[in-house]
């Protein structure tokens, strides 16, 4: 990690707001209050289908691609050696931080009351930051060596190939099931049961190895949109083209959904097209509202998240894990106690659960606000 004390002046404010909006929603989705169920649209679809929560992660990858459309111009001017050194270093740092986040707090108390190191053999290897790292690595290589036209062709090949791989190597009749899909089989063979996410109905990693392949296309989509925005974004023609492209991609996704269902956990190709289509539309609306209409309400709030996105996300996860580890005399952990003994008493039901998540998000925002006030921008 390193500090940077000046942001690039040519970056659209709307892009930072888009990234900030994504981080804010990501924290809300990841930290629902206990004691009541969260609103269904803020909970990931169980398998097939789509909710607002499912848009968060692909939108962050899309935003990363936007940012890379600015940074790659400078990277292409550097030597091949400097390019590889930079992307390998950043990939390893982000991947390692993700791994350490799942290993945190590193120690645990055994049945005899003794402190012991949490077994590495049971630590999840893949995850959100790990997928971000891998997507960054492969996307950077594509952007550095290939033309925009070749990048679009590669994207199409990746999405079609992933569709074929799932049906060819999945269990017959259960190619898209949680236990029988090719991605689950690959993760089990390569990573082993101990290193796979176990928070679903059966051990299954929604950020597994194989499903990382189509997620790279979300980054590519963001990159191509970023390049387009720099050229024609501040024009009504540019906004209208973004909206039309978003509509076309969403329609294609819904058509593809008939044979290859939209699924965030499988990260199906139809899911990729659908989320890119929605992100295109959201981006067009933000550009119109912020860059054209000069709307300021709410901009500052999300801009704070957008200036230190990965750091604030990492802090939110570690902060949440820490609160869930601290016991209280009531038998609840600190997070549960606050959620159930305060928010659920005052605002019972899903609204109380949402309020807990919003307050937690505001605490994370306050850290971002302080960093921004001090002009500290931590690049991971």
Helices and strands as residue ranges (DSSP letters): E 2-4, H 13-30, G 40-42, H 54-77, H 80-103, E 107-109, E 115-117, G 120-122, H 128-145, H 148-169, H 182-190, G 193-195, H 212-232, H 236-256, H 269-286, I 287-292, H 299-307, H 309-325, H 334-338, I 339-343, H 344-346, H 350-373, E 377-379
